[in-house]
Amino acid sequence: MVAGVLLAARSASAIVLNRQDPNSIKQVASVIAHGMMSYYSGNTTGGTPGLLPGPYYWWEAGAMWGSLIDYWYYTGDATYNDVVTQAMLFQTGTDNSFMPSNQTKSEGNDDQGFWGMAAMSAAEVKFPNPPDNQPQWLELAQAVFNSQALRWDTSSCGGGLKWQIFAFNNGYNYKNSISNGAFFNLAARLGYYTKNQTYFDWANQMYDWVESVGLMSPTYQVFDGTDDNLNCSQLNHLQWTYNAGVFLLGASVMWNQTTGAEQANWEKRIRGIIAASVVFFENGIMYEVACEPQGNCDTDQLSFKAYLSRWMAASSKVAPFVIPLVSGWLQTSAAAAAASCSGGTDGVTCGTKWTVNAWDNTWGVGQQMSALEVVQGLLINGSAGPVSNLTGGISRGNPAAGTGGDGAPGAPTTAITTGDKAGAGILTAVVLVGLIGGAW
């Protein structure tokens, strides 16, 4: 069978992923999306819109809505649009910056960033607008950006964002790549959409800072984070797929919006990030190098491949020279991911290890989302690129959104009790391994 992977079906006839046939890709994406949404009950009686049940944290729900915005963009299937809109709007918080009261005390900058990037995607692909009396997609993305720009921290390391927003949470001393990368990504894309130079200035400032402290190495490896109690003099050298991806898309957008020597510099960076990403591929198939071989990926990490897949595909749309650099990896990975979606009681549950080309007896939201993003990303070449205010954008913005809701940077909005501190500490606890040693 040419370019085909057999999937067990929910019905009598098997579903085949033919990577050259858009209809086949859409059918397989539909099956995977259905499986992913089977974990969600926030739109049922007694559920909380926008939230996934445990063990999934709030941020991963935001990432999931981003994957369904992509799903509509790639396939045209509006099955989940109303659920996505309800979920996103329910979690915006009083200042429309995705700082909802049910999450604020344990929320990190990276958590907030994933919801902001989902809103940015909705604006870019002209996802149906919310009701006119509700906050709009562009406004929500701007609110996240503005609230985080207020938290730019020069008290250590010459700048950057801390992982945690509030000082009472474990990890407040950690400046990590995904928090800073999400801000960079969002700034670049807001600049693209609005043509406001301020966003590009922030994107440049953030990228330069990440390089200056070594989170982006001279060979374009993206390391996990650094301790600001040590003035960022030592690094956690773990590499994760989503860290490479978040910088890749931001850099690709910056390439698209620059010219001359500046554009050439962004191209050098993009090519470097892609070349360094070879660490995430085994025989051309994407894998999470820091945890998959040992079988110890945690709930969050099981979803990380979704974001490298998502942002590699999106990068190819704004920086066309990326296409031949990543398309082989994405094609091979999509076939392997589809082959992993052959287990469970329904026969189409997706697994973790695509490298085994079969179901590995694991399941969950992260596995479904990762398979969904890499499969539906095969449709990128036939999809329209991101819009802007000058090219048909339909989302209403608010440049001042998010500037007044959570007070001074790092200041909690309400009194914090001992119980709150303990609970938040448990939710965000982390062992910062590898600060001096190697990655894995």
ChimeraX attribute file (.defattr): number of C-alpha atoms within 10 A of each C-alpha:
attribute: neighborCount
match mode: 1-to-1
recipient: residues
	/A:1	7
	/A:2	7
	/A:3	13
	/A:4	16
	/A:5	20
	/A:6	16
	/A:7	23
	/A:8	19
	/A:9	17
	/A:10	13
	/A:11	9
	/A:12	7
	/A:13	9
	/A:14	11
	/A:15	19
	/A:16	20
	/A:17	25
	/A:18	18
	/A:19	20
	/A:20	14
	/A:21	13
	/A:22	17
	/A:23	14
	/A:24	16
	/A:25	24
	/A:26	21
	/A:27	16
	/A:28	25
	/A:29	25
	/A:30	18
	/A:31	19
	/A:32	25
	/A:33	23
	/A:34	16
	/A:35	23
	/A:36	24
	/A:37	16
	/A:38	10
	/A:39	12
	/A:40	18
	/A:41	16
	/A:42	17
	/A:43	15
	/A:44	9
	/A:45	7
	/A:46	8
	/A:47	13
	/A:48	16
	/A:49	20
	/A:50	24
	/A:51	22
	/A:52	22
	/A:53	14
	/A:54	8
	/A:55	8
	/A:56	15
	/A:57	18
	/A:58	22
	/A:59	21
	/A:60	22
	/A:61	22
	/A:62	27
	/A:63	24
	/A:64	27
	/A:65	25
	/A:66	26
	/A:67	24
	/A:68	26
	/A:69	25
	/A:70	23
	/A:71	24
	/A:72	18
	/A:73	22
	/A:74	23
	/A:75	18
	/A:76	10
	/A:77	13
	/A:78	15
	/A:79	13
	/A:80	16
	/A:81	17
	/A:82	12
	/A:83	16
	/A:84	21
	/A:85	22
	/A:86	15
	/A:87	20
	/A:88	25
	/A:89	20
	/A:90	16
	/A:91	23
	/A:92	22
	/A:93	16
	/A:94	13
	/A:95	19
	/A:96	24
	/A:97	30
	/A:98	29
	/A:99	25
	/A:100	17
	/A:101	13
	/A:102	11
	/A:103	18
	/A:104	19
	/A:105	23
	/A:106	22
	/A:107	24
	/A:108	22
	/A:109	24
	/A:110	23
	/A:111	25
	/A:112	28
	/A:113	28
	/A:114	27
	/A:115	29
	/A:116	31
	/A:117	27
	/A:118	25
	/A:119	28
	/A:120	25
	/A:121	24
	/A:122	27
	/A:123	30
	/A:124	25
	/A:125	23
	/A:126	19
	/A:127	20
	/A:128	17
	/A:129	17
	/A:130	16
	/A:131	9
	/A:132	8
	/A:133	6
	/A:134	10
	/A:135	21
	/A:136	23
	/A:137	30
	/A:138	27
	/A:139	24
	/A:140	30
	/A:141	32
	/A:142	28
	/A:143	28
	/A:144	29
	/A:145	28
	/A:146	20
	/A:147	26
	/A:148	24
	/A:149	18
	/A:150	17
	/A:151	18
	/A:152	16
	/A:153	16
	/A:154	10
	/A:155	10
	/A:156	16
	/A:157	19
	/A:158	14
	/A:159	18
	/A:160	26
	/A:161	26
	/A:162	30
	/A:163	26
	/A:164	25
	/A:165	24
	/A:166	21
	/A:167	14
	/A:168	18
	/A:169	24
	/A:170	21
	/A:171	22
	/A:172	20
	/A:173	19
	/A:174	20
	/A:175	28
	/A:176	27
	/A:177	29
	/A:178	28
	/A:179	25
	/A:180	30
	/A:181	28
	/A:182	26
	/A:183	33
	/A:184	27
	/A:185	27
	/A:186	31
	/A:187	30
	/A:188	28
	/A:189	29
	/A:190	27
	/A:191	21
	/A:192	23
	/A:193	22
	/A:194	17
	/A:195	16
	/A:196	12
	/A:197	14
	/A:198	13
	/A:199	22
	/A:200	23
	/A:201	13
	/A:202	19
	/A:203	26
	/A:204	16
	/A:205	14
	/A:206	22
	/A:207	21
	/A:208	12
	/A:209	18
	/A:210	23
	/A:211	14
	/A:212	14
	/A:213	20
	/A:214	20
	/A:215	27
	/A:216	23
	/A:217	15
	/A:218	11
	/A:219	11
	/A:220	21
	/A:221	23
	/A:222	29
	/A:223	23
	/A:224	25
	/A:225	29
	/A:226	27
	/A:227	22
	/A:228	21
	/A:229	13
	/A:230	13
	/A:231	14
	/A:232	20
	/A:233	14
	/A:234	18
	/A:235	25
	/A:236	20
	/A:237	22
	/A:238	21
	/A:239	22
	/A:240	26
	/A:241	25
	/A:242	25
	/A:243	25
	/A:244	28
	/A:245	31
	/A:246	26
	/A:247	27
	/A:248	27
	/A:249	29
	/A:250	26
	/A:251	30
	/A:252	30
	/A:253	26
	/A:254	27
	/A:255	23
	/A:256	18
	/A:257	18
	/A:258	14
	/A:259	12
	/A:260	8
	/A:261	9
	/A:262	13
	/A:263	17
	/A:264	13
	/A:265	14
	/A:266	20
	/A:267	20
	/A:268	14
	/A:269	20
	/A:270	25
	/A:271	17
	/A:272	16
	/A:273	22
	/A:274	19
	/A:275	15
	/A:276	16
	/A:277	21
	/A:278	14
	/A:279	17
	/A:280	20
	/A:281	16
	/A:282	15
	/A:283	10
	/A:284	16
	/A:285	23
	/A:286	27
	/A:287	22
	/A:288	24
	/A:289	19
	/A:290	19
	/A:291	16
	/A:292	16
	/A:293	11
	/A:294	9
	/A:295	11
	/A:296	11
	/A:297	17
	/A:298	11
	/A:299	17
	/A:300	14
	/A:301	19
	/A:302	24
	/A:303	26
	/A:304	24
	/A:305	25
	/A:306	26
	/A:307	23
	/A:308	28
	/A:309	28
	/A:310	26
	/A:311	23
	/A:312	26
	/A:313	26
	/A:314	24
	/A:315	25
	/A:316	23
	/A:317	22
	/A:318	20
	/A:319	19
	/A:320	12
	/A:321	15
	/A:322	21
	/A:323	18
	/A:324	10
	/A:325	15
	/A:326	18
	/A:327	16
	/A:328	13
	/A:329	21
	/A:330	24
	/A:331	20
	/A:332	18
	/A:333	26
	/A:334	29
	/A:335	23
	/A:336	25
	/A:337	32
	/A:338	31
	/A:339	27
	/A:340	29
	/A:341	32
	/A:342	23
	/A:343	20
	/A:344	14
	/A:345	8
	/A:346	13
	/A:347	15
	/A:348	25
	/A:349	25
	/A:350	33
	/A:351	29
	/A:352	29
	/A:353	24
	/A:354	26
	/A:355	20
	/A:356	14
	/A:357	19
	/A:358	20
	/A:359	24
	/A:360	17
	/A:361	14
	/A:362	14
	/A:363	19
	/A:364	19
	/A:365	24
	/A:366	26
	/A:367	29
	/A:368	30
	/A:369	30
	/A:370	28
	/A:371	33
	/A:372	31
	/A:373	28
	/A:374	31
	/A:375	28
	/A:376	29
	/A:377	26
	/A:378	23
	/A:379	20
	/A:380	17
	/A:381	14
	/A:382	9
	/A:383	14
	/A:384	11
	/A:385	14
	/A:386	20
	/A:387	18
	/A:388	21
	/A:389	16
	/A:390	10
	/A:391	9
	/A:392	12
	/A:393	17
	/A:394	19
	/A:395	23
	/A:396	15
	/A:397	19
	/A:398	14
	/A:399	15
	/A:400	12
	/A:401	22
	/A:402	26
	/A:403	21
	/A:404	14
	/A:405	16
	/A:406	19
	/A:407	12
	/A:408	13
	/A:409	15
	/A:410	18
	/A:411	12
	/A:412	16
	/A:413	14
	/A:414	10
	/A:415	6
	/A:416	11
	/A:417	9
	/A:418	8
	/A:419	9
	/A:420	15
	/A:421	17
	/A:422	13
	/A:423	15
	/A:424	19
	/A:425	17
	/A:426	13
	/A:427	14
	/A:428	17
	/A:429	12
	/A:430	10
	/A:431	7
	/A:432	15
	/A:433	15
	/A:434	15
	/A:435	17
	/A:436	11
	/A:437	12
	/A:438	11
	/A:439	16
	/A:440	12
